[in-house]
Amino acid sequence: MRHLIVILILLLSLNKASAHVGHHKGLENLTFDIYRNGQYAGFHTIDFKWQKDGSVEVINIIEFGVKKLGITFYKYQSQGTEQYDPSGKLIRFNSNTDDNGKAKFCNIRLENSTYQVNGTKYKGSFEKPFLISSYWNHDIVTVPNQLSGITCKVTEQKVRFVKEEAFKNSDNTFETRVFDIQGKDLDTQVWFDKKTRMIVHQVLNKKGKWEYKLKSYKLD
């Protein structure tokens, strides 16, 4: 019951503040090291290009590989670009991914208040509330759906507040809120800094335990 009350308070506070990507204004870069089952696998960088009117372009680059006996048998590279207008609304998203030799893509554009989606896993219009599954946006915990930034796959998600925690990485201690997000083929936990609302840690459970460990960040 306490967890339910806390998450309701959080959601209400976000709504009162007209929560959107503008709450991340000043955030210029996030860099994560990616580990699989405790072994370093690659990196994820997120760059924010803010304009004077409050619009922003967010560029995600992910590269990692999985090795066995010193030989890389799986490679993954992806780049995605999110574009938001001054009100914080997503107006366009494009990504291209090389998933160990398999090409995947996701293109989303806003047309007359409806999103037109063209991706590897979904094609058509989409009108339900959603966010892209890049997870940097703390509002991911307030929507019922996420669209994969790799394939445009639509996933209904269930979000549960887990706890508040003083989370330590190699250089800093962050006062965080931790959330568990579940759905079909989705099992992840995210740590958001309470003060800045930026993501500072993530664990993905799929074909192993994947950890995104914050290496560096830049706030204006």
Buried (B, 14 or more C-beta within 10 A) or exposed (E): EEEEEBBEEBBEEBEEEEBBBBBBBEBBEBBBBBBBEEEEBBBBBBBBEBEEEBBBBBBBBBBBBBEEEEEEEBBBBBBBBBBBBEEBEBBBBBBBBBBEEEEBBBBBBBEEEEBBBBBBBBEEEBEEEBBBBBBBBBBBBBBEBBBBBBBBBBBEBEBBBBEEEEBEEEEEEBEBBBBBBBBEEBEBBBBBBEEBBBBBBBBBEEEEEBBBBBBEBEEE
